[in-house]
Amino acid sequence: MKNDLTQTGMQIPWCLRGFLVINLIGALAIGSSFHPQLSPEERVENALSAYICLDIGRLMANESSQRNGLRKGTNWLAPQTHECLQSLCALVCIAAMGLPGNMPWCPHRSSELPLEQFFGSLRKQFSSSQMRMRDYMYAATRCMFEAQNKAKNGCLLHDDGHAFAQPVCEEAFARCAERALTSATKLMACSSEPLDQDIRRMHPCSTGMFFPLFNCNELVA
């Protein structure tokens, strides 16, 4: 990876561009899970884009480290962070392809703030904030009964237009994967030395071997 000169003659070090790329990858991965208005196909495409960018970034970082005599992994994310982000992306794809179509799916409600609010509503039912397992089960069941009664009375429990969205089929998944590969290689080529074609040859997806198409029925079974 090199420090290119812009048209104004200002030298931009790789660390600044690298942080920008990593922030964008994180936004793609987290946004695919917690954005409230994305459709299932948009979630899959964003998740796959982040997944491929992470792969390409690690490949390029390892090559740069070897070329400069640095320890492997010096120029990239920690392995635990890398694996957690890719696992999140893979789980988004599995969930989007296994949607039942007749049940609410609001993944953004699994983010930290809604969960903290939910646990806070459970703790309010007791004089002490230290709940036992029995207390939690009682309070959570009570909340579910209250939500069920609201639904019976015609109260909408969410306003997410994609809550009852249909699952992503294998053909749509393949289209999302192709667009994600194109977007990811162009992004990484803009912020590094290798060209778009070189990056495509570095990644196994360039041979047509897309990510395995998950059979969600088998996973549930």
MARGU-537609 format. One record per residue (C-alpha): x, y, z; residue in one letter; residue number from 1. Coordinates in nm, 2 decimals, always signed. Each point is the difference from the previous one (the first is absolute). Layout:
// MARGU-537609
X, Y, Z, code, pos
X, Y, Z, a, NUM .
...
END
This chain:
// MARGU-537609
X, Y, Z, code, pos
+0.00, +0.00, +0.00, m, 1 .
+0.14, +0.34, -0.09, k, 2 .
-0.05, +0.36, +0.07, n, 3 .
-0.14, +0.16, -0.31, d, 4 .
+0.01, +0.37, -0.08, l, 5 .
-0.34, +0.17, -0.06, t, 6 .
-0.05, +0.25, -0.27, q, 7 .
+0.07, +0.28, +0.25, t, 8 .
+0.34, -0.15, +0.08, g, 9 .
-0.10, -0.09, +0.36, m, 10 .
+0.14, -0.33, +0.12, q, 11 .
-0.26, -0.22, +0.17, i, 12 .
+0.15, -0.27, +0.22, p, 13 .
-0.15, -0.35, -0.02, w, 14 .
-0.10, +0.01, +0.37, c, 15 .
-0.26, +0.27, -0.07, l, 16 .
-0.14, -0.18, -0.30, r, 17 .
+0.02, -0.33, +0.18, g, 18 .
-0.20, +0.13, +0.29, f, 19 .
-0.26, +0.13, -0.24, l, 20 .
-0.03, -0.34, -0.17, v, 21 .
-0.02, -0.19, +0.33, i, 22 .
-0.28, +0.24, +0.12, n, 23 .
-0.19, -0.05, -0.32, l, 24 .
+0.03, -0.38, +0.03, i, 25 .
-0.13, +0.02, +0.36, g, 26 .
-0.29, +0.22, -0.11, a, 27 .
-0.09, -0.26, -0.27, l, 28 .
+0.02, -0.29, +0.24, a, 29 .
-0.19, +0.16, +0.29, i, 30 .
-0.25, +0.19, -0.23, g, 31 .
-0.10, -0.33, -0.17, s, 32 .
-0.11, -0.12, +0.34, s, 33 .
-0.14, +0.30, +0.19, f, 34 .
-0.13, +0.25, -0.27, h, 35 .
-0.38, +0.01, +0.05, p, 36 .
-0.10, +0.05, -0.36, q, 37 .
+0.21, -0.22, -0.22, l, 38 .
-0.16, -0.28, -0.20, s, 39 .
+0.14, -0.36, +0.03, p, 40 .
+0.18, +0.03, -0.33, e, 41 .
+0.16, +0.33, +0.10, e, 42 .
+0.11, -0.16, +0.33, r, 43 .
+0.16, -0.30, -0.19, v, 44 .
+0.18, +0.22, -0.25, e, 45 .
+0.14, +0.23, +0.27, n, 46 .
+0.10, -0.30, +0.22, a, 47 .
+0.18, -0.17, -0.30, l, 48 .
+0.17, +0.32, -0.10, s, 49 .
+0.14, +0.03, +0.36, a, 50 .
+0.10, -0.37, +0.00, y, 51 .
+0.19, +0.03, -0.32, i, 52 .
+0.17, +0.32, +0.10, c, 53 .
+0.12, -0.16, +0.32, l, 54 .
+0.14, -0.29, -0.20, d, 55 .
+0.18, +0.22, -0.25, i, 56 .
+0.13, +0.23, +0.27, g, 57 .
+0.16, -0.29, +0.19, r, 58 .
+0.15, -0.14, -0.32, l, 59 .
+0.15, +0.34, -0.09, m, 60 .
+0.12, +0.07, +0.35, a, 61 .
+0.17, -0.34, +0.02, n, 62 .
+0.17, +0.06, -0.33, e, 63 .
+0.11, +0.35, +0.11, s, 64 .
+0.14, -0.14, +0.33, s, 65 .
+0.20, -0.27, -0.18, q, 66 .
+0.14, +0.25, -0.25, r, 67 .
+0.10, +0.25, +0.27, n, 68 .
+0.13, -0.27, +0.24, g, 69 .
-0.27, +0.06, +0.26, l, 70 .
-0.17, -0.26, +0.22, r, 71 .
-0.31, -0.15, -0.16, k, 72 .
-0.32, +0.18, +0.11, g, 73 .
+0.18, +0.32, +0.09, t, 74 .
-0.18, +0.21, -0.27, n, 75 .
-0.35, -0.12, +0.06, w, 76 .
-0.28, -0.06, +0.25, l, 77 .
+0.05, -0.24, +0.29, a, 78 .
-0.10, -0.35, -0.09, p, 79 .
-0.28, +0.00, +0.25, q, 80 .
-0.15, +0.32, -0.13, t, 81 .
+0.04, -0.12, -0.36, h, 82 .
-0.18, -0.33, +0.08, e, 83 .
-0.28, +0.16, +0.20, c, 84 .
-0.08, +0.24, -0.29, l, 85 .
+0.00, -0.28, -0.26, q, 86 .
-0.21, -0.22, +0.23, s, 87 .
-0.25, +0.29, +0.03, l, 88 .
-0.02, +0.04, -0.38, c, 89 .
-0.05, -0.38, -0.05, a, 90 .
-0.28, -0.01, +0.26, l, 91 .
-0.18, +0.29, -0.17, v, 92 .
+0.01, -0.20, -0.33, c, 93 .
-0.12, -0.32, +0.18, i, 94 .
-0.29, +0.19, +0.16, a, 95 .
-0.10, +0.18, -0.32, a, 96 .
-0.01, -0.33, -0.19, m, 97 .
-0.20, -0.18, +0.27, g, 98 .
-0.28, +0.25, +0.06, l, 99 .
-0.34, -0.17, +0.05, p, 100 .
-0.18, +0.29, -0.17, g, 101 .
-0.29, +0.00, +0.24, n, 102 .
+0.17, +0.11, +0.32, m, 103 .
+0.16, +0.34, +0.10, p, 104 .
+0.37, +0.04, -0.06, w, 105 .
+0.14, +0.31, +0.16, c, 106 .
+0.38, -0.06, +0.04, p, 107 .
+0.06, +0.36, +0.10, h, 108 .
-0.18, -0.07, +0.32, r, 109 .
+0.29, -0.22, +0.10, s, 110 .
+0.24, +0.29, +0.03, s, 111 .
+0.13, +0.11, +0.34, e, 112 .
-0.25, +0.29, +0.08, l, 113 .
-0.32, -0.20, -0.06, p, 114 .
+0.13, -0.29, +0.20, l, 115 .
+0.10, +0.22, +0.29, e, 116 .
-0.34, +0.16, -0.01, q, 117 .
-0.17, -0.34, +0.01, f, 118 .
+0.21, -0.12, +0.30, f, 119 .
-0.08, +0.33, +0.17, g, 120 .
-0.37, -0.06, -0.04, s, 121 .
+0.04, -0.34, +0.15, l, 122 .
+0.20, +0.13, +0.30, r, 123 .
-0.27, +0.26, +0.07, k, 124 .
-0.24, -0.28, +0.09, q, 125 .
+0.21, -0.07, +0.32, f, 126 .
+0.11, +0.20, +0.29, s, 127 .
+0.36, -0.12, -0.05, s, 128 .
+0.19, +0.04, -0.33, s, 129 .
+0.18, -0.33, +0.06, q, 130 .
-0.23, -0.26, -0.16, m, 131 .
+0.03, -0.37, +0.04, r, 132 .
-0.06, -0.23, -0.29, m, 133 .
-0.35, -0.07, +0.14, r, 134 .
-0.07, +0.38, +0.01, d, 135 .
+0.12, +0.04, -0.36, y, 136 .
-0.22, -0.28, -0.13, m, 137 .
-0.31, +0.14, +0.18, y, 138 .
+0.06, +0.36, -0.11, a, 139 .
+0.08, -0.10, -0.36, a, 140 .
-0.31, -0.22, -0.02, t, 141 .
-0.22, +0.28, +0.13, r, 142 .
+0.14, +0.24, -0.27, c, 143 .
-0.08, -0.26, -0.27, m, 144 .
-0.36, -0.04, +0.12, f, 145 .
-0.04, +0.38, +0.00, e, 146 .
+0.14, +0.02, -0.35, a, 147 .
-0.24, -0.29, -0.11, q, 148 .
-0.30, +0.18, +0.14, n, 149 .
+0.10, +0.33, -0.18, k, 150 .
+0.02, -0.19, -0.32, a, 151 .
-0.34, -0.16, +0.04, k, 152 .
-0.15, +0.35, +0.05, n, 153 .
+0.15, +0.11, -0.33, g, 154 .
+0.30, +0.19, +0.14, c, 155 .
+0.30, +0.00, -0.23, l, 156 .
+0.31, -0.11, +0.18, l, 157 .
+0.23, +0.14, -0.26, h, 158 .
+0.00, +0.23, -0.30, d, 159 .
+0.27, -0.18, -0.20, d, 160 .
-0.12, -0.03, -0.36, g, 161 .
+0.23, -0.30, -0.06, h, 162 .
-0.10, -0.19, +0.32, a, 163 .
-0.19, -0.26, -0.19, f, 164 .
+0.24, -0.01, -0.30, a, 165 .
+0.05, -0.32, -0.21, q, 166 .
+0.33, -0.19, +0.02, p, 167 .
+0.28, +0.06, -0.25, v, 168 .
+0.01, -0.28, -0.26, c, 169 .
+0.32, -0.16, -0.13, e, 170 .
-0.02, +0.19, -0.33, e, 171 .
-0.04, +0.33, +0.18, a, 172 .
+0.29, -0.10, +0.23, f, 173 .
+0.22, -0.06, -0.30, a, 174 .
-0.08, +0.34, -0.15, r, 175 .
+0.07, +0.17, +0.34, c, 176 .
+0.33, -0.19, +0.02, a, 177 .
+0.11, +0.12, -0.35, e, 178 .
-0.09, +0.36, +0.08, r, 179 .
+0.18, -0.03, +0.33, a, 180 .
+0.32, -0.14, -0.16, l, 181 .
+0.00, +0.28, -0.25, t, 182 .
-0.05, +0.27, +0.26, s, 183 .
+0.25, -0.14, +0.24, a, 184 .
+0.28, -0.03, -0.25, t, 185 .
-0.05, +0.35, -0.13, k, 186 .
+0.00, +0.14, +0.35, l, 187 .
+0.32, -0.18, +0.10, m, 188 .
+0.16, +0.09, -0.34, a, 189 .
-0.07, +0.37, +0.07, c, 190 .
+0.18, -0.01, +0.33, s, 191 .
+0.30, -0.22, -0.08, s, 192 .
+0.27, -0.07, -0.26, e, 193 .
-0.14, -0.31, -0.18, p, 194 .
-0.25, +0.05, -0.29, l, 195 .
-0.35, -0.12, +0.00, d, 196 .
+0.08, -0.30, -0.22, q, 197 .
+0.29, -0.10, +0.23, d, 198 .
-0.21, +0.01, +0.30, i, 199 .
-0.27, -0.21, -0.17, r, 200 .
+0.27, -0.27, -0.07, r, 201 .
+0.10, +0.01, +0.36, m, 202 .
-0.34, -0.09, +0.13, h, 203 .
-0.15, -0.36, -0.05, p, 204 .
-0.34, +0.15, -0.09, c, 205 .
+0.15, +0.13, -0.33, s, 206 .
-0.01, -0.36, -0.13, t, 207 .
-0.38, -0.02, +0.04, g, 208 .
+0.02, -0.18, +0.34, m, 209 .
-0.24, +0.22, +0.19, f, 210 .
-0.08, -0.05, +0.36, f, 211 .
-0.18, -0.33, +0.07, p, 212 .
-0.37, +0.03, -0.05, l, 213 .
-0.14, -0.08, +0.33, f, 214 .
-0.28, -0.26, +0.03, n, 215 .
-0.18, +0.16, +0.29, c, 216 .
-0.24, -0.29, +0.04, n, 217 .
+0.29, -0.23, +0.06, e, 218 .
+0.16, +0.24, +0.25, l, 219 .
-0.33, +0.02, +0.20, v, 220 .
-0.03, -0.38, -0.01, a, 221 .
END
